């Protein structure tokens, strides 16, 4: 999921779970 041109949010969200996990914000260009 993109925040803006530089930053992205990455996470895992299996169908059986009620919330995501392994959430991280990453610099797309690094």
C-alpha distance matrix in Angstrom:
0.0 3.8 6.7 9.3 11.0 11.4 8.9 5.7 5.2 6.5 8.7 11.3 12.3 15.6 17.2 20.1 18.4 18.1 15.3 12.6 13.9 13.6 10.9 10.6 9.6 10.5 12.2 11.0 14.7 16.7
3.8 0.0 3.8 5.6 7.3 8.2 6.3 4.5 6.2 8.7 11.7 14.7 16.0 19.3 20.9 23.8 22.0 21.4 18.5 15.8 16.9 16.1 13.1 11.8 9.5 9.8 10.4 9.2 12.5 15.0
6.7 3.8 0.0 3.8 7.1 7.6 5.4 5.5 6.9 10.4 13.2 16.6 17.8 21.4 23.0 25.6 23.3 22.2 19.0 16.7 17.6 16.9 13.4 11.8 8.9 9.9 10.3 10.2 13.3 15.4
9.3 5.6 3.8 0.0 3.8 5.5 5.6 7.3 10.0 13.3 16.4 19.8 21.2 24.7 26.3 29.0 26.9 26.0 22.8 20.4 21.2 20.1 16.7 14.7 11.3 11.2 10.2 9.7 11.9 14.6
11.0 7.3 7.1 3.8 0.0 3.8 6.2 8.3 11.8 14.5 18.0 21.3 23.1 26.4 28.2 31.1 29.2 28.6 25.5 22.7 23.2 21.7 18.6 16.2 12.8 11.5 9.5 8.0 9.3 12.5
11.4 8.2 7.6 5.5 3.8 0.0 3.8 6.9 10.5 13.1 16.8 20.3 22.5 25.9 28.1 30.8 28.6 28.3 24.9 21.9 21.8 19.8 16.8 13.8 10.3 8.4 5.9 5.4 6.6 9.3
8.9 6.3 5.4 5.6 6.2 3.8 0.0 3.8 7.0 9.9 13.4 17.0 19.2 22.8 25.1 27.5 25.2 24.8 21.3 18.3 18.1 16.3 13.1 10.3 6.7 5.7 4.9 5.6 8.4 10.1
5.7 4.5 5.5 7.3 8.3 6.9 3.8 0.0 3.8 6.3 9.9 13.4 15.6 19.0 21.4 23.9 21.7 21.5 18.2 15.0 15.1 13.4 10.5 8.2 5.6 5.3 6.6 6.3 10.0 11.5
5.2 6.2 6.9 10.0 11.8 10.5 7.0 3.8 0.0 3.8 6.7 10.4 12.4 16.0 18.4 20.6 18.2 17.9 14.5 11.3 11.4 10.2 7.0 5.7 4.5 6.4 9.2 9.6 13.3 14.2
6.5 8.7 10.4 13.3 14.5 13.1 9.9 6.3 3.8 0.0 3.8 7.2 9.9 13.2 16.1 18.3 16.1 16.6 13.4 9.8 9.4 7.7 5.7 5.3 6.3 7.5 10.7 10.6 14.3 14.8
8.7 11.7 13.2 16.4 18.0 16.8 13.4 9.9 6.7 3.8 0.0 3.8 6.5 9.9 12.9 14.7 12.5 13.2 10.1 6.3 5.9 5.3 4.4 6.5 8.9 10.8 14.3 14.4 18.0 18.2
11.3 14.7 16.6 19.8 21.3 20.3 17.0 13.4 10.4 7.2 3.8 0.0 3.8 6.4 9.8 11.5 9.7 11.4 9.0 5.6 5.4 6.0 7.1 9.8 12.6 14.3 17.7 17.5 21.1 21.2
12.3 16.0 17.8 21.2 23.1 22.5 19.2 15.6 12.4 9.9 6.5 3.8 0.0 3.8 6.5 8.3 6.6 8.1 6.5 4.3 6.4 8.7 9.4 12.6 15.2 17.2 20.6 20.4 24.0 24.5
15.6 19.3 21.4 24.7 26.4 25.9 22.8 19.0 16.0 13.2 9.9 6.4 3.8 0.0 3.8 5.5 5.5 8.4 8.4 7.5 9.0 11.3 12.8 16.0 18.7 20.5 23.9 23.4 27.0 27.4
17.2 20.9 23.0 26.3 28.2 28.1 25.1 21.4 18.4 16.1 12.9 9.8 6.5 3.8 0.0 3.8 5.6 7.8 9.2 9.6 12.0 14.7 15.8 19.1 21.5 23.5 26.7 26.0 29.7 30.4
20.1 23.8 25.6 29.0 31.1 30.8 27.5 23.9 20.6 18.3 14.7 11.5 8.3 5.5 3.8 0.0 3.8 6.8 9.1 10.4 12.3 15.3 16.9 20.5 23.3 25.5 28.9 28.6 32.3 32.7
18.4 22.0 23.3 26.9 29.2 28.6 25.2 21.7 18.2 16.1 12.5 9.7 6.6 5.5 5.6 3.8 0.0 3.8 5.5 7.2 9.1 12.6 14.0 17.7 20.5 23.1 26.6 26.7 30.4 30.7
18.1 21.4 22.2 26.0 28.6 28.3 24.8 21.5 17.9 16.6 13.2 11.4 8.1 8.4 7.8 6.8 3.8 0.0 3.8 7.1 9.9 13.7 14.1 17.8 20.3 23.3 26.8 27.1 30.9 31.3
15.3 18.5 19.0 22.8 25.5 24.9 21.3 18.2 14.5 13.4 10.1 9.0 6.5 8.4 9.2 9.1 5.5 3.8 0.0 3.8 6.8 10.5 10.5 14.2 16.6 19.7 23.2 23.8 27.5 27.8
12.6 15.8 16.7 20.4 22.7 21.9 18.3 15.0 11.3 9.8 6.3 5.6 4.3 7.5 9.6 10.4 7.2 7.1 3.8 0.0 3.8 7.1 7.1 10.8 13.4 16.2 19.8 20.3 24.0 24.2
13.9 16.9 17.6 21.2 23.2 21.8 18.1 15.1 11.4 9.4 5.9 5.4 6.4 9.0 12.0 12.3 9.1 9.9 6.8 3.8 0.0 3.8 5.3 9.0 12.4 15.0 18.7 19.6 23.1 22.8
13.6 16.1 16.9 20.1 21.7 19.8 16.3 13.4 10.2 7.7 5.3 6.0 8.7 11.3 14.7 15.3 12.6 13.7 10.5 7.1 3.8 0.0 3.8 6.5 10.2 12.2 16.0 17.1 20.3 19.6
10.9 13.1 13.4 16.7 18.6 16.8 13.1 10.5 7.0 5.7 4.4 7.1 9.4 12.8 15.8 16.9 14.0 14.1 10.5 7.1 5.3 3.8 0.0 3.8 7.1 9.8 13.6 14.9 18.3 17.9
10.6 11.8 11.8 14.7 16.2 13.8 10.3 8.2 5.7 5.3 6.5 9.8 12.6 16.0 19.1 20.5 17.7 17.8 14.2 10.8 9.0 6.5 3.8 0.0 3.8 6.3 10.0 11.8 15.0 14.4
9.6 9.5 8.9 11.3 12.8 10.3 6.7 5.6 4.5 6.3 8.9 12.6 15.2 18.7 21.5 23.3 20.5 20.3 16.6 13.4 12.4 10.2 7.1 3.8 0.0 3.8 7.1 9.2 12.3 12.2
10.5 9.8 9.9 11.2 11.5 8.4 5.7 5.3 6.4 7.5 10.8 14.3 17.2 20.5 23.5 25.5 23.1 23.3 19.7 16.2 15.0 12.2 9.8 6.3 3.8 0.0 3.8 5.9 8.8 8.5
12.2 10.4 10.3 10.2 9.5 5.9 4.9 6.6 9.2 10.7 14.3 17.7 20.6 23.9 26.7 28.9 26.6 26.8 23.2 19.8 18.7 16.0 13.6 10.0 7.1 3.8 0.0 3.8 5.6 5.7
11.0 9.2 10.2 9.7 8.0 5.4 5.6 6.3 9.6 10.6 14.4 17.5 20.4 23.4 26.0 28.6 26.7 27.1 23.8 20.3 19.6 17.1 14.9 11.8 9.2 5.9 3.8 0.0 3.8 5.9
14.7 12.5 13.3 11.9 9.3 6.6 8.4 10.0 13.3 14.3 18.0 21.1 24.0 27.0 29.7 32.3 30.4 30.9 27.5 24.0 23.1 20.3 18.3 15.0 12.3 8.8 5.6 3.8 0.0 3.8
16.7 15.0 15.4 14.6 12.5 9.3 10.1 11.5 14.2 14.8 18.2 21.2 24.5 27.4 30.4 32.7 30.7 31.3 27.8 24.2 22.8 19.6 17.9 14.4 12.2 8.5 5.7 5.9 3.8 0.0
